[in-house]
Amino acid sequence: MSEIVYLRMKKSIELPHLKKINLKDIACISTASPLKNELEKTPIYRITKKDLNVVVVDSFLVIDHLNTHYRKLEFQLVGPSHTIIRIQKHKKSPNIMITAIVWLLLFIGTAMTIINFHYDVSMQEVQQKLHYLLTGEKNQYPLWIQIPYSLGLGFGMLLFFNHWFSKRINEEPSPLEVEIFNYQQNMDQYLAHYENTLNDNKHLD
């Protein structure tokens, strides 16, 4: 009776350019076979200059390759059917000047958005009327309302994004992180379809 080898393909990994990919790089292996260490070191693919940014390794090709080398083992797939390999290029250190300009533009854009929103809903008039209802006096600048409101707006944004610089306030993901996760999921599905060499219809579009 042949020994069973369970393979669980890693969903997405990042590897440097021109690297030889072994089985352990793209899959988790579970087996009682003494050949486990040899299996982990089995070469599967080599990233070349022809590969641009993404390579999709399908589990069918992996198992087909392993069957030719280990005929006495039975391979069973568990989990994802492919691995998306993102090829790391040589990254340059970030330019401080460009980073500062982008940060400044984002800061100004966010400030303008908040200011325009408050202008559209007549927030100042609302606060003036609220001050009149509570005190019976008219005041063009009710600072005792405006200052706590401004501070609360800032603290609310911190709680909304669930981050204080690089520190997370709690374990729940922020709405921005959820949107980034959903975008990454859709991107992975797209790449898995159009970059997979087993999809015969990829060239029809």
C-alpha positions as CSV (number, residue, x, y, z in Angstrom):
1,M,0.0,0.0,0.0
2,S,1.4,3.4,-1.0
3,E,2.0,6.0,1.6
4,I,-0.2,9.1,1.6
5,V,1.4,12.6,1.3
6,Y,-0.9,15.6,2.1
7,L,-0.1,18.8,0.3
8,R,-1.5,22.2,1.2
9,M,-0.6,24.9,-1.3
10,K,0.4,28.2,0.1
11,K,-2.0,30.9,-1.1
12,S,0.6,33.6,-1.8
13,I,4.3,34.0,-1.2
14,E,7.0,36.5,-2.1
15,L,10.4,35.3,-3.4
16,P,13.4,37.1,-4.8
17,H,14.3,37.2,-8.5
18,L,16.1,34.2,-10.1
19,K,15.4,31.9,-7.2
20,K,15.0,28.1,-7.4
21,I,11.6,27.1,-5.9
22,N,11.5,23.9,-3.9
23,L,8.3,22.2,-2.8
24,K,8.5,23.4,0.8
25,D,8.5,27.0,-0.6
26,I,5.0,26.7,-2.1
27,A,3.4,24.0,0.0
28,C,3.0,22.5,3.4
29,I,3.7,18.8,3.6
30,S,2.2,16.2,6.0
31,T,3.2,12.6,5.8
32,A,4.5,9.6,7.8
33,S,6.9,8.7,5.0
34,P,10.6,8.9,5.7
35,L,10.9,10.7,2.3
36,K,9.4,13.9,3.8
37,N,12.7,15.8,3.9
38,E,13.6,14.7,0.4
39,L,10.1,15.9,-0.8
40,E,10.5,19.3,0.8
41,K,13.8,19.8,-1.2
42,T,12.3,18.7,-4.5
43,P,12.8,21.4,-7.1
44,I,9.5,22.6,-8.7
45,Y,10.2,25.8,-10.6
46,R,13.0,28.3,-11.2
47,I,12.2,32.0,-11.5
48,T,13.8,33.4,-14.7
49,K,14.2,36.8,-16.3
50,K,11.1,36.0,-18.5
51,D,8.9,36.0,-15.4
52,L,7.7,39.5,-14.7
53,N,6.0,40.1,-11.4
54,V,3.8,37.2,-10.8
55,V,4.0,33.4,-11.3
56,V,1.0,31.0,-10.6
57,V,2.0,27.4,-9.8
58,D,-1.0,25.1,-10.1
59,S,-1.3,22.1,-7.8
60,F,-2.1,19.8,-10.8
61,L,1.3,20.5,-12.3
62,V,3.0,20.0,-8.9
63,I,1.4,16.7,-8.3
64,D,2.0,15.5,-11.9
65,H,5.7,16.4,-11.4
66,L,5.9,14.6,-8.1
67,N,4.2,11.5,-9.5
68,T,7.0,11.1,-12.0
69,H,9.6,11.1,-9.2
70,Y,7.8,9.3,-6.4
71,R,5.8,6.5,-7.9
72,K,5.3,4.8,-4.6
73,L,3.6,7.7,-2.9
74,E,0.1,8.9,-3.1
75,F,-0.4,12.7,-3.1
76,Q,-3.6,14.3,-1.9
77,L,-4.3,18.0,-2.1
78,V,-5.8,19.9,0.9
79,G,-6.8,23.6,0.7
80,P,-5.9,26.0,-2.2
81,S,-5.4,24.6,-5.7
82,H,-2.5,27.0,-6.6
83,T,0.2,29.3,-5.2
84,I,0.7,32.9,-6.4
85,I,4.4,33.8,-6.4
86,R,5.1,37.5,-6.3
87,I,8.6,38.2,-7.5
88,Q,10.5,40.8,-5.4
89,K,12.4,43.3,-7.4
90,H,15.3,45.3,-6.0
91,K,13.7,48.0,-4.0
92,K,15.1,51.5,-3.7
93,S,15.1,53.3,-0.4
94,P,12.2,55.7,-0.2
95,N,12.9,59.3,-1.1
96,I,12.2,61.5,1.9
97,M,11.3,64.5,-0.2
98,I,8.7,62.6,-2.3
99,T,7.3,61.0,0.9
100,A,7.0,64.4,2.5
101,I,5.2,65.8,-0.5
102,V,2.8,62.9,-0.7
103,W,2.1,63.2,3.0
104,L,1.5,66.9,2.7
105,L,-0.9,66.4,-0.2
106,L,-2.9,63.8,1.6
107,F,-3.0,66.0,4.7
108,I,-4.3,69.0,2.8
109,G,-6.8,66.9,0.8
110,T,-8.2,65.3,4.0
111,A,-8.5,68.7,5.7
112,M,-10.3,70.2,2.7
113,T,-12.7,67.2,2.7
114,I,-13.6,67.7,6.4
115,I,-13.9,71.5,5.9
116,N,-16.2,71.2,2.9
117,F,-18.3,68.6,4.7
118,H,-18.8,70.9,7.7
119,Y,-19.6,73.8,5.3
120,D,-22.2,71.8,3.4
121,V,-24.0,70.7,6.6
122,S,-23.7,74.2,8.2
123,M,-22.0,72.8,11.2
124,Q,-21.1,76.2,12.7
125,E,-24.8,77.3,12.6
126,V,-25.8,74.0,14.2
127,Q,-23.3,74.6,17.0
128,Q,-24.5,78.2,17.5
129,K,-28.1,77.0,17.7
130,L,-27.1,74.2,20.1
131,H,-25.3,76.8,22.3
132,Y,-28.4,79.0,22.2
133,L,-30.7,76.1,23.2
134,L,-28.5,75.2,26.1
135,T,-27.6,78.6,27.5
136,G,-30.2,81.0,26.1
137,E,-27.5,83.2,24.8
138,K,-26.2,83.9,21.3
139,N,-22.5,83.3,20.6
140,Q,-20.9,83.3,17.2
141,Y,-18.0,81.1,18.4
142,P,-19.2,78.6,21.1
143,L,-15.7,77.3,21.8
144,W,-16.9,75.0,24.7
145,I,-18.7,73.0,22.0
146,Q,-16.3,73.4,19.1
147,I,-13.1,72.4,20.9
148,P,-14.4,69.1,22.3
149,Y,-16.0,68.4,19.0
150,S,-12.7,68.9,17.2
151,L,-10.9,66.7,19.6
152,G,-13.6,64.0,19.4
153,L,-13.3,64.1,15.6
154,G,-9.6,63.3,15.8
155,F,-10.1,60.5,18.4
156,G,-12.9,59.1,16.4
157,M,-10.7,58.8,13.3
158,L,-8.1,57.0,15.4
159,L,-10.7,54.5,16.7
160,F,-12.1,54.2,13.2
161,F,-8.8,53.2,11.6
162,N,-7.7,51.3,14.7
163,H,-4.1,52.5,14.5
164,W,-1.8,54.9,16.4
165,F,1.1,55.1,14.0
166,S,2.3,51.5,13.8
167,K,0.5,50.3,16.9
168,R,-3.0,48.6,16.7
169,I,-5.5,49.7,19.3
170,N,-7.3,46.4,19.4
171,E,-7.3,43.1,17.4
172,E,-10.2,44.0,15.1
173,P,-9.3,45.0,11.6
174,S,-10.1,48.6,10.5
175,P,-12.5,49.2,7.6
176,L,-9.5,50.2,5.5
177,E,-7.8,46.9,6.2
178,V,-11.0,45.0,5.3
179,E,-11.2,46.9,2.0
180,I,-7.5,46.2,1.3
181,F,-8.1,42.5,2.1
182,N,-11.1,42.3,-0.3
183,Y,-9.1,44.1,-3.0
184,Q,-6.2,41.6,-2.5
185,Q,-8.6,38.7,-2.7
186,N,-10.1,39.9,-6.0
187,M,-6.6,40.5,-7.3
188,D,-5.5,37.0,-6.4
189,Q,-8.6,35.5,-8.1
190,Y,-7.8,37.5,-11.3
191,L,-4.2,36.5,-11.3
192,A,-5.0,32.8,-10.6
193,H,-7.2,32.8,-13.6
194,Y,-5.3,34.8,-16.2
195,E,-1.8,33.8,-15.1
196,N,-2.5,30.1,-14.8
197,T,-1.1,28.2,-17.8
198,L,-3.7,25.5,-17.4
199,N,-6.6,27.9,-18.3
200,D,-7.1,27.3,-21.9
201,N,-9.3,30.4,-22.4
202,K,-6.8,32.9,-21.0
203,H,-5.8,33.9,-24.5
204,L,-9.3,34.2,-25.9
205,D,-10.0,37.6,-24.4
